[in-house]
Amino acid sequence: MFTRIRKAKKTSPRHLILPREIHLILTGGCALILILALWLASWLGIPAWYVRIGGIETSGIAKAVASCGVDDYAQQGDNAETFIYTFQFSGPQGQPYKITREGNCNNLYSDGEHISLWYLPQDPQRILTAQEALWLYIFTCIWLGVTGLMLRFLWLLLLPLLARY
């Protein structure tokens, strides 16, 4: 009358049925992606976070000083013109700073727009605007998610290789 229900065996990562070569290729690819992610973080993210956390917040004015022409998306119909901007702000003792980023064309600001920014008092050339900080937050979240997934995937790939030794 009563039938015995058999429990399904749980499969663990140690019982994956993939050849060792496939594991090595996937593990190497995963490790390469992690190295690339760490390099990007150290090149782009860490210096920006240093300015954001260790810098002084102030307000300033963004002034367009040179036109870079129409952006790359002109073929899609928005025809947004991009500019090189100068950021003018005052330090804690009222000393004026005027920072121009040559070769950095964008259309994040309007000419004469009042903006929030952070700067390092020991190096006022290093600034981060509030608009740039927003992108820093977004890309940091994406970076953390991708890095976490890649670490988990790498761990799952390493388990069978480590179990064989």
Summary of the structure (lengths in Angstrom):
residues: 165
radius of gyration: 25.2
end to end distance: 47.8
largest distance: 90.2
contacts: 396
relative contact order: 0.18
helix: 47%
strand: 28%
